[in-house]
Amino acid sequence: MNVESYEYSYWFDIISSGHRLEFNEAREILNDMKLHEIMHLANQLTGTQVGDTVTYAVSYNINYSNYCAASCPICAFYVPAKIRGKSSKGYELTIDDVKAELAKAKEINPTEIHIVGGFNPYLPLEYYESVFKTVKENLPGVTLKALTIPEIDFIARTTGNSIKEVIDRFHASGMDAHTGGGAEIFDQEVRKQIATPEKISGEDWLKDAKLIHSMGIKGNSTMTYGHVENWDNIIDHLIRLRENEKEVPGFLSFIPLKFSIENTPLQKMGKVKFASSGEKDLKVVAMARIIMGQDIKNISVYWVSVGKGIAQMALNGGGSDLVGTAASEKIFGATDRREHTTIEELNNMVESIGKIPARRDTFYNIIGKFDN
């Protein structure tokens, strides 16, 4: 079967006409089409939905604390909050520490500061406000993308505020967007194996996203795959994100995050022994485009999690964004994935496959194309 087969043409035509795939239709594509066919379908849809431009942000990451009350089996970054002050591995950045990080950030002329951390029950609401204000005072022209949705929910619960009150205060302090992290996998049974009860359910993640978006704060959407989930869980996750976006728009992009197993409790327990295959990585990106591309047009390929080779291939199979430079990223770094990149390397990754690299802001407004 070649890529111009009946199946390919059929799915391209009905998706292009505006049809949103149902669960069984997505399964049919996965079961009946080969990898190169699925990628070709996704790439053609990318061309009609966003064109040949591949975007990225110049981003600098600040992880304010690794103390966490959740202690999820999927994470290698956290230090249990209950041993705060008893371990040299745990930390909380002071405002002076944040200023030092921002001084480093200035060296790369960032478009975006990305801030996330652990579920730290010892930090008051005022701490986050001070951090955000410090970012805006030191880098007034930069977009501040801060906190996962579970972090926002946790902060609201532990400080005795509603999510609306928290978002109002954070926005007034300089928060421009949320990160979209913490979605993991929405399926309840899978979630029980990769997260602890301190992290909100998939249903609450989606509900919180709608509330935050209704207040005018947009952000990304994510999925963490390559652990104990199956393809049905992945398809369900993608469809639920799409339907959430249709109800209350606000997702800027979708970022699939490949589970990095090193140093995680899941690896130590023997529940996950190997990272997901390159074939699965490519199928995840392609199926995201095929299922969600009409509603969430920016399908991102996070080179930090999949590696630069697979990332480059995925840009010809549904991906249209490379997320960002991710300078000073520490969460994947805790799993020994210590990759780094430059603007020049990202441009080359895109240009060498015949597409056009473009620098963007957090909201996917193009700042400059590199099409010489």
Secondary structure, DSSP 8 states (H G I E B T S, - for coil): --TTSHHHHHHHHHHHTT----HHHHHHHHHHS-HHHHHHHHHHHHHHHTTTEEEEE-EEEEE-B-EESS--TT-SS-EEGGGTTS-TT--B--HHHHHHHHHHHHTT--SEEEEE----TT--HHHHHHHHHHHHHH-TTSEEEE--HHHHHHHHHHHT--HHHHHHHHHHHT--EE---------HHHHHHHS-TTS--HHHHHHHHHHHHHTT-EEEEEEEESSS--HHHHHHHHHHHHHHHHHS--EEEEEEEE---TT-HHHHTTS--S---HHHHHHHHHHHHHHHTTTS--BB--HHHH-HHHHHHHTTTT--EEEE--BT--TTGGGT------HHHHHHHHHTTT-EEEEE-TT--EEEE---
